Amino acid sequence: MRFYIFMRCKLGESAKLIHETLHTVCGDCACSYQTVWGWVKEFNEGKEPHFDCPLHGRPKSCVNEQTIASTKKDIDEDPHISVRELCDTNGLSYGTVHTNITEHLRMKKICAGWIPHLLTVDQKRERVRCAMELLNMFEPHGPKRLFDIVPGDETRFPFFIIPQKRLNRMWVDGQGDRPVVFRPGFQSRKRMFVTVFFNYRGSLAIDILPQDTTMTATYYVQDVLSQVKSAINEQRSKVSTSRTFR
């Protein structure tokens, strides 16, 4: 319609006549009289029909390689960054940033898993060494059976305020394992020392260190390990009794 208005305008027709002709041919699909009048005015001032003046503000969509790379760089620097923060940093619209992340980068935001503490390199190596030693003991012709393993874990449980887990949400590309973070909190002086032993059947013994008591070798052998031995003997007696009645 713009080119038709331009041609009729060059022939010297008025905006009213052009609008009436458009309305006769196109009916309700024709543009309004105000639009026709505006174009006639601009064409009379020398504007060409194929040329648009630059508009103010950002375009509706800025999805290109540059904005995608910029979004990826910001996410790599801070995986917890929000879409709103990316919009403010790059000057892009919410829809553009969301399209860059979900459709082009193929990323999604998940909550990182909470773990009680982060292991050092030496602690990880020690776990690998112990695991290899156990594998050698439980080979097809090894002296031990897998059911004989009784793992134990001891830790301190501080009383603290649990933060919201959704604060740990971060962007991931769907490849690799789920990220983990240390579980923070506002710790108090009150702590509870707990020792737990378990096997393939479940929990065997749980020992809570009494108040004003120190964990020593004597206490560990006489009080903690004695509970474990009693629990193992009781469990074995139940198994042997059930087999006898069968």
The 8 nearest C-alpha neighbors of each residue, nearest first, counted from 0:
[[1, 3, 2, 4, 30, 29, 21, 5],
 [0, 2, 4, 3, 5, 48, 38, 35],
 [3, 1, 5, 4, 0, 48, 6, 49],
 [4, 2, 0, 6, 5, 1, 7, 8],
 [3, 5, 1, 7, 2, 6, 8, 0],
 [4, 6, 2, 8, 3, 7, 1, 9],
 [5, 7, 3, 9, 8, 4, 2, 10],
 [8, 6, 10, 4, 9, 5, 12, 3],
 [7, 9, 5, 11, 10, 12, 6, 4],
 [8, 10, 6, 11, 7, 5, 12, 43],
 [11, 9, 7, 8, 12, 6, 5, 13],
 [10, 12, 8, 9, 13, 7, 6, 14],
 [13, 11, 8, 7, 10, 16, 17, 14],
 [14, 12, 16, 15, 17, 11, 8, 39],
 [13, 15, 17, 36, 16, 35, 18, 39],
 [16, 14, 18, 13, 17, 19, 32, 36],
 [17, 15, 19, 13, 18, 14, 20, 12],
 [16, 18, 14, 20, 19, 15, 21, 13],
 [19, 17, 21, 15, 20, 16, 32, 22],
 [18, 20, 22, 16, 21, 17, 23, 15],
 [19, 21, 23, 17, 18, 22, 16, 24],
 [22, 20, 18, 24, 23, 19, 25, 29],
 [21, 23, 26, 19, 25, 20, 29, 24],
 [24, 22, 20, 21, 26, 25, 19, 18],
 [23, 25, 21, 22, 26, 20, 29, 19],
 [26, 24, 29, 22, 28, 21, 23, 27],
 [25, 27, 22, 28, 23, 29, 24, 21],
 [26, 28, 29, 25, 22, 30, 31, 23],
 [29, 27, 26, 25, 30, 22, 21, 31],
 [30, 28, 25, 27, 22, 26, 21, 31],
 [29, 31, 34, 28, 32, 35, 18, 21],
 [32, 30, 34, 33, 35, 29, 18, 36],
 [31, 33, 35, 34, 18, 36, 30, 15],
 [32, 34, 36, 31, 35, 37, 30, 38],
 [35, 33, 37, 31, 32, 36, 38, 30],
 [36, 34, 32, 38, 37, 33, 14, 39],
 [35, 37, 33, 39, 14, 34, 38, 32],
 [38, 36, 34, 40, 35, 39, 33, 41],
 [37, 39, 41, 35, 40, 36, 42, 34],
 [40, 38, 42, 36, 37, 41, 43, 35],
 [39, 41, 37, 43, 38, 42, 36, 44],
 [40, 42, 44, 38, 43, 39, 46, 37],
 [43, 41, 46, 39, 45, 44, 40, 38],
 [42, 44, 40, 41, 45, 39, 46, 8],
 [43, 45, 41, 42, 46, 40, 39, 47],
 [46, 44, 42, 43, 47, 41, 40, 48],
 [45, 47, 42, 41, 44, 48, 43, 50],
 [46, 48, 50, 49, 45, 42, 5, 51],
 [49, 47, 50, 2, 1, 46, 5, 42],
 [50, 48, 47, 51, 2, 1, 46, 5],
 [49, 51, 47, 48, 52, 46, 53, 45],
 [52, 50, 53, 49, 48, 47, 54, 46],
 [51, 53, 54, 50, 55, 46, 49, 47],
 [54, 52, 51, 55, 50, 56, 58, 57],
 [55, 53, 52, 56, 57, 51, 58, 59],
 [54, 56, 53, 57, 58, 52, 59, 51],
 [57, 55, 54, 58, 59, 53, 90, 91],
 [56, 58, 59, 55, 91, 60, 61, 90],
 [59, 57, 60, 61, 56, 54, 55, 92],
 [58, 60, 57, 61, 92, 95, 94, 91],
 [59, 61, 58, 62, 95, 92, 94, 57],
 [62, 60, 63, 95, 58, 59, 66, 91],
 [61, 63, 60, 95, 66, 99, 67, 64],
 [64, 62, 65, 66, 61, 67, 99, 68],
 [63, 65, 67, 66, 68, 62, 69, 99],
 [64, 66, 68, 67, 63, 69, 62, 70],
 [65, 67, 69, 68, 63, 64, 70, 62],
 [68, 66, 64, 70, 69, 65, 99, 63],
 [69, 67, 71, 65, 66, 70, 64, 72],
 [70, 68, 66, 72, 67, 71, 65, 73],
 [69, 71, 67, 73, 68, 72, 66, 74],
 [72, 70, 68, 74, 69, 73, 75, 67],
 [71, 73, 69, 75, 70, 74, 68, 76],
 [74, 72, 76, 70, 75, 71, 77, 69],
 [73, 75, 78, 77, 71, 76, 72, 70],
 [76, 74, 72, 73, 77, 78, 71, 70],
 [75, 77, 73, 74, 72, 78, 71, 80],
 [76, 78, 74, 79, 75, 80, 73, 169],
 [79, 77, 169, 74, 170, 80, 75, 76],
 [80, 78, 169, 77, 168, 81, 170, 167],
 [81, 79, 77, 78, 84, 74, 82, 85],
 [82, 80, 84, 83, 85, 79, 78, 169],
 [81, 83, 85, 84, 86, 96, 80, 93],
 [84, 82, 86, 85, 81, 87, 93, 80],
 [83, 85, 87, 81, 86, 82, 88, 80],
 [84, 86, 88, 82, 83, 87, 89, 81],
 [87, 85, 91, 83, 84, 90, 88, 89],
 [86, 88, 84, 90, 85, 89, 83, 91],
 [89, 87, 85, 86, 90, 84, 91, 83],
 [90, 88, 91, 86, 87, 85, 69, 70],
 [89, 91, 87, 86, 88, 92, 85, 57],
 [92, 90, 86, 89, 95, 96, 93, 61],
 [91, 93, 95, 94, 86, 96, 90, 60],
 [92, 94, 96, 95, 86, 97, 91, 82],
 [93, 95, 97, 92, 96, 98, 60, 91],
 [96, 94, 98, 92, 97, 93, 60, 62],
 [97, 95, 99, 93, 98, 94, 100, 92],
 [96, 98, 94, 100, 99, 95, 101, 93],
 [99, 97, 95, 102, 101, 96, 100, 94],
 [100, 98, 96, 103, 97, 67, 102, 101],
 [101, 99, 104, 97, 98, 106, 103, 102],
 [100, 102, 105, 106, 98, 99, 104, 103],
 [103, 101, 98, 105, 99, 100, 104, 106],
 [102, 104, 99, 105, 100, 101, 98, 67],
 [103, 105, 100, 106, 101, 102, 99, 172],
 [106, 104, 101, 102, 103, 172, 100, 107],
 [107, 105, 172, 101, 171, 104, 100, 170],
 [108, 106, 170, 171, 172, 109, 101, 105],
 [107, 109, 170, 169, 168, 171, 106, 110],
 [110, 108, 168, 169, 111, 107, 170, 171],
 [109, 111, 168, 167, 165, 169, 112, 164],
 [110, 112, 179, 178, 167, 168, 180, 109],
 [113, 111, 179, 180, 178, 110, 114, 177],
 [112, 114, 182, 180, 179, 181, 111, 115],
 [113, 115, 181, 116, 182, 180, 112, 179],
 [116, 114, 182, 181, 113, 117, 183, 180],
 [117, 115, 181, 114, 118, 182, 180, 113],
 [116, 118, 181, 119, 115, 114, 180, 179],
 [119, 117, 122, 123, 116, 120, 121, 115],
 [118, 120, 122, 121, 123, 117, 124, 116],
 [119, 121, 123, 122, 124, 118, 125, 117],
 [122, 120, 124, 123, 119, 125, 118, 126],
 [123, 121, 125, 119, 124, 120, 118, 126],
 [122, 124, 126, 120, 125, 121, 119, 118],
 [125, 123, 127, 121, 126, 122, 128, 120],
 [124, 126, 128, 122, 127, 123, 121, 129],
 [127, 125, 123, 129, 124, 128, 130, 122],
 [126, 128, 130, 124, 125, 129, 131, 123],
 [129, 127, 125, 131, 126, 130, 124, 132],
 [130, 128, 132, 126, 131, 127, 125, 133],
 [129, 131, 127, 133, 132, 128, 126, 134],
 [132, 130, 134, 128, 133, 129, 127, 135],
 [131, 133, 129, 135, 130, 134, 128, 136],
 [134, 132, 136, 130, 135, 131, 137, 129],
 [135, 133, 131, 137, 136, 132, 138, 130],
 [134, 136, 132, 133, 138, 137, 131, 141],
 [137, 135, 133, 141, 134, 138, 143, 142],
 [138, 136, 141, 134, 143, 135, 144, 133],
 [137, 139, 141, 140, 135, 136, 134, 142],
 [140, 138, 141, 137, 142, 136, 144, 135],
 [141, 139, 138, 142, 137, 136, 143, 135],
 [140, 142, 138, 137, 136, 143, 139, 135],
 [143, 141, 136, 140, 137, 144, 138, 139],
 [144, 142, 137, 141, 136, 145, 147, 138],
 [145, 143, 146, 147, 137, 142, 148, 141],
 [144, 146, 147, 148, 137, 143, 199, 136],
 [145, 147, 144, 148, 199, 198, 149, 143],
 [148, 146, 145, 144, 149, 143, 198, 199],
 [147, 149, 146, 145, 150, 198, 144, 199],
 [148, 150, 198, 197, 147, 196, 151, 146],
 [151, 149, 196, 197, 148, 198, 152, 195],
 [150, 152, 196, 195, 197, 149, 153, 194],
 [153, 151, 195, 194, 196, 154, 150, 193],
 [154, 152, 194, 193, 195, 151, 155, 192],
 [153, 155, 193, 192, 156, 194, 152, 191],
 [154, 156, 192, 191, 190, 157, 193, 153],
 [155, 157, 191, 190, 192, 154, 158, 193],
 [158, 156, 190, 186, 159, 155, 189, 191],
 [157, 159, 187, 186, 189, 190, 156, 160],
 [160, 158, 186, 185, 184, 157, 161, 187],
 [159, 161, 184, 185, 162, 158, 186, 183],
 [160, 162, 184, 159, 163, 183, 185, 182],
 [163, 161, 164, 160, 184, 183, 166, 182],
 [162, 164, 165, 166, 161, 167, 160, 184],
 [163, 165, 166, 167, 162, 110, 168, 111],
 [164, 166, 167, 168, 163, 110, 109, 111],
 [165, 167, 164, 168, 163, 110, 162, 79],
 [168, 166, 165, 110, 111, 164, 169, 79],
 [169, 167, 110, 109, 165, 166, 111, 79],
 [170, 168, 79, 78, 108, 109, 167, 110],
 [169, 171, 108, 78, 107, 106, 109, 79],
 [172, 170, 106, 173, 107, 108, 169, 109],
 [171, 173, 106, 174, 105, 107, 170, 104],
 [172, 174, 171, 106, 175, 107, 105, 176],
 [175, 173, 172, 176, 171, 177, 106, 105],
 [174, 176, 173, 177, 172, 178, 171, 179],
 [177, 175, 178, 174, 173, 179, 171, 111],
 [176, 178, 179, 111, 175, 112, 171, 109],
 [179, 177, 111, 176, 112, 180, 110, 171],
 [180, 178, 112, 111, 113, 177, 114, 181],
 [179, 181, 113, 112, 182, 111, 114, 178],
 [182, 180, 114, 116, 113, 183, 115, 117],
 [181, 183, 113, 115, 114, 180, 184, 116],
 [184, 182, 181, 185, 162, 161, 186, 180],
 [185, 183, 159, 160, 186, 161, 162, 182],
 [184, 186, 159, 160, 187, 183, 161, 158],
 [187, 185, 159, 184, 158, 157, 188, 160],
 [186, 188, 189, 158, 159, 157, 185, 190],
 [187, 189, 190, 186, 157, 158, 159, 191],
 [190, 188, 187, 157, 158, 191, 186, 156],
 [191, 189, 157, 156, 155, 188, 158, 192],
 [190, 192, 156, 155, 193, 157, 189, 208],
 [193, 191, 155, 208, 154, 207, 156, 190],
 [192, 194, 207, 153, 154, 206, 155, 191],
 [195, 193, 153, 206, 152, 205, 207, 154],
 [194, 196, 205, 152, 151, 204, 153, 206],
 [197, 195, 151, 204, 203, 150, 202, 205],
 [196, 198, 202, 203, 201, 149, 150, 151],
 [199, 197, 149, 200, 201, 148, 202, 150],
 [198, 200, 201, 146, 197, 148, 149, 202],
 [201, 199, 198, 202, 197, 203, 146, 234],
 [200, 202, 198, 197, 199, 203, 196, 204],
 [201, 203, 197, 204, 196, 198, 200, 195],
 [204, 202, 197, 196, 230, 201, 227, 198],
 [203, 205, 196, 227, 195, 202, 226, 206],
 [204, 206, 195, 194, 196, 207, 203, 193],
 [205, 207, 194, 193, 208, 223, 195, 204],
 [208, 206, 193, 192, 209, 194, 205, 191],
 [207, 209, 192, 193, 206, 210, 212, 191],
 [210, 208, 212, 207, 211, 192, 213, 191],
 [209, 211, 212, 208, 191, 213, 207, 192],
 [212, 210, 209, 213, 208, 214, 191, 192],
 [213, 211, 210, 209, 214, 208, 215, 218],
 [214, 212, 215, 211, 208, 218, 209, 210],
 [213, 215, 218, 212, 219, 216, 208, 217],
 [216, 214, 218, 217, 213, 219, 220, 212],
 [215, 217, 219, 218, 220, 214, 221, 213],
 [218, 216, 220, 215, 219, 221, 222, 214],
 [217, 219, 215, 221, 222, 216, 220, 214],
 [218, 220, 223, 216, 217, 222, 221, 215],
 [221, 219, 224, 217, 218, 222, 223, 216],
 [220, 222, 218, 225, 219, 217, 223, 224],
 [223, 221, 218, 225, 219, 220, 224, 226],
 [222, 224, 219, 226, 225, 220, 221, 206],
 [225, 223, 227, 220, 226, 222, 228, 219],
 [224, 226, 228, 227, 222, 223, 221, 229],
 [227, 225, 229, 224, 223, 228, 230, 204],
 [226, 228, 224, 230, 225, 229, 204, 231],
 [229, 227, 231, 225, 230, 226, 232, 224],
 [228, 230, 226, 232, 227, 231, 233, 225],
 [229, 231, 233, 227, 228, 232, 203, 234],
 [232, 230, 234, 228, 233, 229, 235, 227],
 [233, 231, 235, 229, 234, 230, 236, 228],
 [234, 232, 230, 236, 231, 235, 229, 237],
 [233, 235, 231, 237, 232, 236, 230, 238],
 [236, 234, 238, 232, 237, 233, 231, 239],
 [235, 237, 233, 239, 238, 234, 240, 232],
 [238, 236, 240, 234, 235, 239, 241, 233],
 [237, 239, 235, 241, 236, 240, 242, 234],
 [238, 240, 242, 236, 241, 237, 235, 243],
 [241, 239, 243, 237, 242, 238, 236, 244],
 [240, 242, 238, 244, 243, 239, 237, 245],
 [241, 243, 239, 245, 240, 244, 238, 237],
 [244, 242, 240, 245, 241, 239, 238, 237],
 [245, 243, 241, 242, 240, 239, 238, 237],
 [244, 242, 243, 241, 240, 239, 238, 237]]
